[in-house]
Amino acid sequence: RAAIALAERVGAAYDHADGAAVSRETALFTDKGAMTVAPGETRRRADVVVIVGELPQIHHEFVGELSATVPDLSAPDLTGKNQREIFLVGSNGASAPPLSNGRTATLLSCGEASLGATLAALRTQCRGRQTSQPVSNFDDFAKALEAAHFPVFLFSGDATEGLALEMLQGLIADLNRKSRASGLHLPARENGWGSALASTWMAGFPLRTGFARGFPEFDPWRYDVARMIAAGEADLHLRISSSIVQPQKKRNRMALIALAKTQKPVAGAAVTIAIGEAGVDHEAVVYSSRTGSLRSIDARAASELPSAATVIRLVASHVSAEAALPC
């Protein structure tokens, strides 16, 4: 919040360090729209779980928990017959996150076809049409859908292209014509998605927003900060990171101010300021994909290192005498 407020004050643009993945995910909601469900409802209701592409490591434990539990759709079934069906959409050789009790996910694949092409073929076959290359194990998938009460598709923008995300939403929409199904968004970066939400409630737009003309403008291409730096459009880069900052390639003499958890000056930075890591050196409010909302966390190893927000407010105090920035 403090960084966005500073950007507004000085007419800057802002983005996430892994802006490409976050941008793919926000584009799904801003351009196409999505039918999604909360993580808690997935744990409770999903009797068919479909993993779409590769999921970031931070979500593997959650998938393992889904495979180890049964949905709360009826009376407990101690025989194990009520266990969730697990499928994986991907190319040959794709692997799912580790499942419990040695279980394996049933692969839905079109050989070496891309994820988008595989989803397109899956959507086509679900509508009873012919495809040039059928999806493997489709009959098992169709039977599972026929018996399912609430299938849920797990997806992330980490390694999934935008068109594949849109095709997935088309498949979910098709399934809802006869029954019900939904998707669970598992963000590529939890802090990136939290930043996107903070940007939306502060500026009315997600990340890749700029204040060059005195008001917020959302343009995913124009305000792609990595592109701006590479094209020589920026003359100052303020980068906030809990790890060592690697300087990006630039065309001009752009100055870098690095806020990082480090004891040494960052190579290539005009100014380096040591900061603490949220949830480690100081308390913080972060996005949690386990709950699908923000939550507060305590410091695991509290230190005297200041938070990024504290440093940004100090910087802002020397830029303008306007009202104090939010925490």
C-alpha positions in Angstrom: 0.0 0.0 0.0 2.8 2.4 0.9 4.6 1.7 -2.4 1.4 2.3 -4.5 0.7 5.6 -2.6 4.3 6.7 -3.3 3.9 5.9 -7.0 0.7 8.0 -7.0 2.6 10.9 -5.4 5.5 11.0 -7.8 3.7 9.9 -11.0 5.3 6.5 -11.2 4.2 3.1 -12.6 4.4 -0.1 -10.5 4.5 -3.8 -11.1 5.4 -7.1 -9.4 8.9 -8.6 -9.7 7.3 -11.6 -11.4 4.9 -9.4 -13.3 4.4 -11.8 -16.2 2.7 -14.6 -14.2 0.7 -12.2 -12.1 -0.4 -10.3 -15.3 -1.6 -13.6 -16.9 -3.8 -14.3 -13.9 -5.2 -10.8 -13.6 -5.9 -10.7 -17.4 -8.1 -13.8 -16.9 -10.4 -11.8 -14.5 -10.2 -8.4 -16.2 -10.6 -9.7 -19.8 -12.5 -13.0 -19.7 -13.9 -13.6 -16.3 -13.8 -16.8 -14.3 -16.0 -19.1 -12.3 -14.1 -19.8 -9.1 -14.6 -21.4 -5.7 -12.9 -20.8 -2.3 -10.2 -23.2 -1.1 -12.4 -24.2 1.9 -15.3 -25.2 -0.3 -12.9 -27.2 -2.5 -11.7 -29.2 0.5 -15.2 -29.8 1.6 -17.1 -30.3 -1.6 -14.8 -31.4 -4.5 -15.2 -35.1 -5.4 -13.4 -34.8 -8.7 -10.2 -32.7 -8.7 -8.5 -31.8 -12.0 -5.0 -30.4 -11.9 -4.5 -28.2 -14.9 -0.8 -27.9 -15.9 2.0 -27.4 -13.5 1.3 -25.9 -10.1 3.8 -23.9 -8.0 5.6 -25.8 -5.3 3.8 -23.8 -2.6 0.5 -25.5 -3.5 1.7 -29.1 -3.5 0.9 -29.7 0.2 -2.7 -28.5 -0.4 -3.1 -31.0 -3.3 -1.7 -33.7 -1.2 -4.3 -33.0 1.5 -7.0 -33.2 -1.1 -5.9 -36.6 -2.2 -5.8 -37.8 1.5 -9.3 -36.6 2.4 -12.8 -37.3 1.2 -15.5 -34.7 0.4 -18.2 -33.9 2.9 -21.0 -34.6 0.5 -22.7 -37.3 2.5 -22.2 -39.6 5.5 -18.5 -40.6 6.0 -17.5 -43.6 3.9 -14.8 -45.6 5.7 -14.4 -48.1 2.8 -12.5 -45.6 0.7 -14.9 -45.7 -2.2 -15.8 -42.0 -1.6 -12.2 -40.8 -2.2 -11.7 -38.0 -4.6 -10.9 -38.7 -8.3 -7.7 -37.0 -9.3 -6.9 -36.1 -12.9 -4.0 -34.2 -14.4 -4.2 -32.2 -17.7 -0.8 -31.9 -19.4 1.5 -33.4 -22.0 3.0 -36.8 -21.9 5.5 -37.0 -19.0 3.7 -34.4 -17.0 3.8 -35.1 -13.2 1.3 -34.1 -10.6 2.2 -32.9 -7.1 2.9 -35.8 -4.7 -0.4 -37.5 -3.7 -1.1 -39.5 -0.5 -0.8 -43.3 -0.1 1.0 -43.7 -3.3 -1.9 -42.6 -5.4 -1.3 -41.2 -8.9 -3.3 -38.8 -11.0 -5.0 -40.0 -14.2 -3.3 -38.2 -17.1 -5.4 -36.4 -19.7 -3.1 -35.7 -22.6 -2.8 -35.2 -26.3 0.8 -36.4 -26.6 3.2 -33.5 -26.8 0.4 -30.9 -27.6 0.4 -27.7 -25.6 -1.7 -27.3 -22.5 -4.1 -25.0 -24.4 -4.5 -27.5 -27.3 -5.1 -30.3 -24.8 -7.8 -28.3 -23.0 -9.4 -27.4 -26.4 -9.5 -31.1 -27.3 -10.9 -32.0 -23.9 -13.6 -29.3 -24.2 -14.4 -30.6 -27.7 -14.8 -34.2 -26.6 -16.9 -33.2 -23.6 -19.3 -31.7 -26.2 -19.5 -34.9 -28.1 -17.4 -33.8 -31.1 -14.5 -35.3 -33.0 -10.9 -34.2 -32.5 -7.8 -34.8 -34.6 -6.1 -36.4 -31.6 -8.2 -37.8 -28.8 -7.4 -37.1 -25.1 -6.0 -40.1 -23.3 -8.1 -41.6 -20.6 -11.1 -39.5 -21.7 -13.6 -42.3 -21.0 -12.5 -42.4 -17.4 -12.8 -38.7 -17.1 -16.3 -38.6 -18.7 -17.5 -41.3 -16.2 -16.1 -39.4 -13.3 -17.8 -36.2 -14.4 -21.1 -38.1 -14.9 -21.0 -39.3 -11.3 -19.5 -36.2 -9.8 -21.4 -33.8 -7.6 -18.8 -31.0 -7.6 -15.7 -31.2 -9.9 -13.1 -28.5 -9.3 -10.2 -27.6 -11.7 -7.0 -26.3 -10.0 -5.1 -23.8 -12.1 -2.3 -21.2 -11.8 -0.8 -18.7 -14.2 2.8 -19.7 -13.2 3.5 -21.9 -16.3 0.1 -21.6 -18.0 -0.4 -19.3 -21.0 -3.3 -16.9 -21.1 -5.2 -18.6 -23.9 -5.1 -21.9 -21.9 -6.6 -20.2 -18.9 -9.4 -18.9 -21.1 -10.0 -22.3 -22.7 -10.2 -23.8 -19.2 -12.9 -21.3 -18.2 -14.8 -22.2 -21.4 -14.7 -25.8 -20.4 -16.0 -25.0 -16.9 -18.8 -22.9 -18.4 -19.8 -25.8 -20.7 -20.0 -28.2 -17.8 -22.2 -25.8 -15.9 -24.8 -26.1 -18.7 -25.8 -29.5 -17.4 -24.4 -29.8 -13.9 -21.9 -27.8 -11.9 -18.2 -27.3 -11.8 -15.8 -24.6 -10.8 -12.1 -23.6 -10.7 -9.8 -22.9 -7.9 -7.2 -20.2 -8.6 -3.9 -21.0 -6.9 -1.7 -17.9 -7.5 1.7 -18.1 -9.1 3.0 -15.9 -6.3 1.0 -15.3 -3.1 2.6 -11.9 -2.5 2.0 -11.0 -6.1 -1.7 -11.7 -5.9 -1.9 -9.9 -2.6 -0.3 -6.9 -4.3 -2.8 -7.1 -7.2 -5.7 -7.1 -4.7 -4.2 -4.1 -2.8 -3.7 -2.2 -6.1 -7.3 -2.9 -7.1 -8.9 -1.5 -3.9 -6.5 1.5 -3.8 -6.4 2.5 -7.5 -9.3 0.7 -9.0 -7.0 -1.4 -11.2 -4.6 -4.4 -10.7 -0.8 -4.2 -11.1 0.8 -2.6 -14.1 -0.9 0.7 -13.3 0.7 4.1 -13.7 0.1 7.7 -12.5 2.0 9.5 -15.3 -0.9 11.8 -16.0 -2.0 12.3 -12.4 -4.6 9.6 -12.3 -4.5 5.8 -12.4 -4.2 4.2 -15.8 -4.1 0.5 -16.3 -2.2 -0.8 -19.3 -0.6 -4.3 -19.0 1.8 -3.6 -21.9 2.7 0.0 -21.3 3.3 -0.4 -17.6 5.2 -3.7 -17.8 8.1 -2.4 -15.7 10.5 -5.0 -17.0 9.7 -3.8 -20.6 10.0 -0.2 -19.6 13.5 -0.7 -18.1 14.7 -2.7 -21.1 13.3 -0.1 -23.5 15.0 2.8 -21.6 11.7 4.4 -20.7 12.5 4.6 -16.9 15.1 6.9 -15.3 14.6 5.6 -11.7 13.8 2.1 -10.4 12.7 1.4 -6.8 12.8 -2.3 -6.3 11.6 -4.0 -3.1 12.6 -7.6 -2.5 13.2 -9.9 0.4 16.2 -11.4 -1.4 19.2 -10.0 -3.2 18.2 -7.9 -6.2 19.7 -8.8 -9.6 20.0 -5.7 -11.8 17.9 -5.8 -14.9 19.4 -4.9 -18.3 18.9 -1.2 -19.1 19.6 1.1 -22.0 20.2 4.3 -20.2 21.7 5.4 -16.9 18.7 4.5 -14.9 19.3 4.7 -11.2 18.4 1.7 -9.0 17.3 2.0 -5.4 17.2 -1.4 -3.9 15.3 -2.3 -0.7 16.4 -5.8 0.1 17.2 -8.1 3.0 20.9 -7.9 2.7 24.0 -6.8 4.6 26.0 -5.7 1.6 25.3 -3.1 -1.1 23.4 -4.5 -4.1 25.6 -4.6 -7.2 24.6 -1.8 -9.6 22.4 0.0 -7.1 22.9 3.7 -6.5 21.3 3.2 -3.0 20.8 0.0 -1.0 18.6 0.0 2.1 18.4 -3.1 4.2 14.8 -4.2 5.1 13.2 -7.1 7.0 11.2 -9.9 5.5 7.5 -9.9 6.1 6.5 -12.6 8.5 10.1 -13.2 9.5 11.6 -10.0 10.8 8.3 -8.3 11.5 4.6 -8.9 11.6 2.7 -8.6 8.3 -0.6 -9.0 6.5 -0.2 -11.4 3.6 -2.4 -13.2 1.0 -3.0 -16.8 1.9 -4.0 -19.2 -0.9 -5.1 -21.7 1.8 -7.9 -19.4 2.8 -8.3 -17.3 -0.4 -8.0 -14.1 1.6 -5.6 -11.9 3.6 -4.3 -12.9 7.0 -2.0 -11.5 9.6 1.2 -13.4 10.5 3.6 -13.0 13.4 7.3 -12.5 13.0 9.1 -15.9 13.2 12.5 -14.3 14.1 11.9 -10.7 15.0 14.8 -8.3 14.2 15.5 -4.6 14.2 15.4 -4.4 10.4 12.7 -2.0 9.3 9.7 -3.0 7.1 9.6 -1.9 3.5 6.6 0.3 4.3 8.5 2.1 7.0 11.4 2.9 4.7 9.0 4.0 1.9 7.2 6.4 4.3 10.6 7.9 5.2 11.4 8.3 1.5 8.0 9.9 0.9 8.6 12.4 3.8 11.5 13.9 1.8 9.6 13.9 -1.5 6.4 15.7 -0.5 4.9 17.3 2.6 1.4 15.9 1.9 -0.5 13.6 4.2 1.3 10.6 5.6 1.3 7.4 3.5 -0.7 4.4 4.7 1.2 1.5 6.4 
